[in-house]
Amino acid sequence: MTKNTTSLYIQHFLKAFVDKVGAVLGIVVLSPFFVILYLLIRKDGGPAFYGHTRIGKNGKSFKCWKFRSMVSNADKMLESHLKKNPQARIEWEKDFKLKCDPRITATGHFIRKTSLDEIPQLYNVLCGEMSLVGPRPIVDDEKHYYGDSLPLYLSVKPGITGLWQISGRNDTSYDERVSLDSWYAKNWTVRNDMIIMLKTVSVVLLRKGAY
């Protein structure tokens, strides 16, 4: 085993170790928020959690979990909204986001702004489907945006946070997101992951680019 191979093996081991320990600690520390948010979200009668199929490492699909931030009939409401609003359709087709999304509940706006809707993904990290740090998981319809960079994206696990989150999030273009994801896949180290996690704290507190 060469020196470079040994170093890479150690980096992978440390990343997996940090993921597991961080996920367990996160679940324990944030468990009071779990209970409070569960009760708040359940008030409208719908489920508290929402699992959406995303693409993971090596193209494997998995259920990415979030606290539900939208109304229970979100798909039908989106279809109706896009039919009535051509500009909203253009915005949606650009990067699958709406700045003024009618589907989001009052509690949903809060948990999105504070990124608390992402907490259940700690479970995905425990299951080995995600990492604490990595590119955000995408849906199948987004793969074409990555073009020749798709193999790079699929070479790493998607993360709860990453370069995109600390670089503007929804205020960045999709091309910029692809560039950030590609750079991360080529250059990730445990040290870089730690820097991203530290910067995530300030980004979440300032609510930059979140909607």
C-alpha positions in Angstrom: 0.0 0.0 0.0 1.5 3.3 -1.1 1.8 6.4 1.1 -1.0 8.2 -0.8 -3.3 5.1 -0.6 -2.7 4.9 3.1 -3.4 8.6 3.6 -6.7 8.3 1.6 -7.7 5.2 3.6 -7.2 7.1 6.9 -9.1 10.1 5.5 -12.1 7.8 4.6 -11.9 6.1 8.0 -11.9 9.4 9.9 -14.8 10.8 7.8 -16.9 7.7 8.6 -16.0 8.0 12.3 -16.9 11.7 12.5 -20.1 11.0 10.6 -21.3 8.3 13.0 -20.2 10.1 16.2 -21.5 13.4 15.0 -24.9 11.9 14.0 -25.3 10.2 17.4 -24.3 13.4 19.4 -26.5 15.5 17.1 -29.6 13.3 17.7 -29.0 13.3 21.5 -28.4 17.0 21.8 -31.2 18.0 19.4 -33.8 15.5 20.7 -35.7 18.2 22.6 -36.2 20.1 19.3 -37.3 16.8 17.7 -40.2 16.6 20.2 -41.2 20.3 19.9 -41.1 20.4 16.1 -42.9 17.0 15.9 -45.8 18.4 17.9 -45.9 21.8 16.0 -45.9 20.1 12.6 -48.5 17.6 13.6 -51.0 20.3 14.6 -52.3 20.6 11.0 -53.1 16.8 11.0 -50.4 15.8 8.5 -47.3 13.6 9.1 -44.3 15.3 10.9 -41.7 13.7 8.6 -41.3 13.7 4.8 -39.2 11.3 2.9 -38.2 12.2 -0.6 -36.3 9.9 -3.0 -32.9 11.3 -3.7 -29.7 10.1 -5.5 -26.8 9.0 -3.3 -23.3 7.8 -3.8 -22.8 5.6 -6.9 -26.3 6.6 -8.1 -28.1 4.6 -5.4 -31.5 6.0 -4.5 -32.6 6.5 -0.9 -35.3 8.2 1.2 -33.9 11.6 2.4 -35.8 12.6 5.5 -36.9 16.0 6.6 -39.4 17.6 8.9 -42.4 18.4 6.7 -42.4 22.0 5.9 -45.2 22.0 3.3 -48.9 21.3 3.2 -50.0 17.7 2.9 -51.2 18.1 -0.7 -48.1 19.9 -1.8 -47.8 18.1 -5.2 -51.3 19.1 -6.3 -50.9 22.6 -5.0 -47.6 23.0 -7.0 -49.2 21.7 -10.2 -52.1 24.2 -9.8 -49.8 27.1 -8.9 -47.5 26.5 -11.9 -50.5 26.3 -14.3 -51.8 29.7 -13.1 -48.4 31.5 -12.9 -46.1 31.2 -15.9 -43.3 33.2 -14.2 -43.4 30.7 -11.3 -43.1 27.8 -13.8 -40.0 29.4 -15.3 -38.5 29.9 -11.8 -39.3 26.3 -10.9 -37.9 24.8 -14.1 -34.6 26.7 -13.6 -33.6 25.1 -10.3 -36.7 23.4 -8.7 -37.1 26.2 -6.2 -39.7 28.9 -5.6 -38.8 32.0 -3.6 -42.5 32.6 -2.7 -43.7 29.0 -2.4 -47.4 28.8 -1.5 -47.0 25.2 -0.3 -44.9 26.1 2.7 -46.7 26.3 6.1 -46.1 28.9 8.8 -44.0 26.4 10.8 -42.4 25.4 7.6 -41.1 28.9 6.9 -39.4 28.9 10.3 -37.8 25.5 10.1 -36.5 26.2 6.6 -35.0 29.6 7.6 -33.3 28.0 10.5 -32.4 24.7 8.7 -34.2 22.7 11.4 -36.1 20.8 8.7 -32.8 19.0 7.9 -32.4 17.5 11.4 -33.9 14.1 10.5 -31.1 13.6 8.0 -28.9 12.7 10.9 -30.8 9.3 10.7 -29.6 9.1 7.0 -26.1 9.7 8.2 -26.4 6.9 10.8 -27.7 4.6 8.0 -24.6 5.4 5.9 -26.7 7.0 3.1 -25.4 10.5 3.8 -22.5 12.3 5.3 -22.5 15.3 7.6 -20.6 17.2 4.8 -21.0 16.7 1.1 -23.0 17.9 -1.9 -26.7 18.2 -1.3 -28.7 15.2 -2.5 -30.4 15.6 -5.8 -33.5 14.2 -7.4 -33.3 12.1 -10.6 -34.5 15.0 -12.8 -31.5 17.1 -11.7 -28.8 14.7 -12.9 -28.6 16.3 -16.4 -27.5 19.6 -14.9 -24.2 17.9 -13.9 -23.3 16.8 -17.4 -19.7 15.5 -17.5 -19.4 16.3 -13.7 -22.0 13.7 -12.7 -19.5 10.9 -12.1 -17.7 13.2 -9.7 -20.9 14.0 -7.9 -21.8 10.4 -7.6 -18.3 9.5 -6.2 -19.1 10.9 -2.7 -22.0 10.7 -0.3 -24.4 13.6 -0.3 -24.2 15.7 2.9 -26.4 17.6 5.3 -24.2 20.6 4.8 -21.5 21.4 2.3 -19.9 24.1 0.1 -23.2 25.1 -1.4 -24.7 25.9 2.0 -21.9 28.2 3.0 -21.6 29.8 -0.4 -25.1 31.4 -0.7 -27.4 28.4 -1.0 -30.5 29.4 -2.9 -28.9 32.7 -3.9 -26.4 30.8 -6.2 -27.1 29.6 -9.7 -27.3 25.9 -10.5 -24.1 26.1 -12.5 -22.4 27.5 -9.5 -23.8 24.7 -7.4 -22.5 22.1 -9.8 -19.0 23.8 -9.7 -19.0 23.7 -5.9 -20.1 20.1 -5.8 -17.4 19.1 -8.3 -14.7 21.0 -6.4 -15.7 19.3 -3.2 -15.7 15.8 -4.7 -12.2 16.3 -6.1 -10.7 18.0 -3.0 -12.5 16.8 0.1 -10.5 16.2 3.3 -11.5 15.8 6.9 -9.9 19.2 7.6 -12.0 20.8 4.9 -15.1 19.1 6.3 -14.4 20.6 9.7 -14.1 24.1 8.2 -17.3 23.7 6.3 -19.2 22.6 9.5 -17.8 25.5 11.5 -18.9 28.0 8.7 -22.3 26.3 8.6 -23.0 27.5 12.1 -22.7 31.1 11.2 -24.6 30.7 7.9 -27.5 29.1 9.8 -27.6 31.7 12.5 -27.6 34.5 9.9 -30.1 32.5 7.7 -28.2 33.4 4.5 -29.8 32.2 1.3 -32.5 30.1 3.0 -36.1 30.1 1.8 
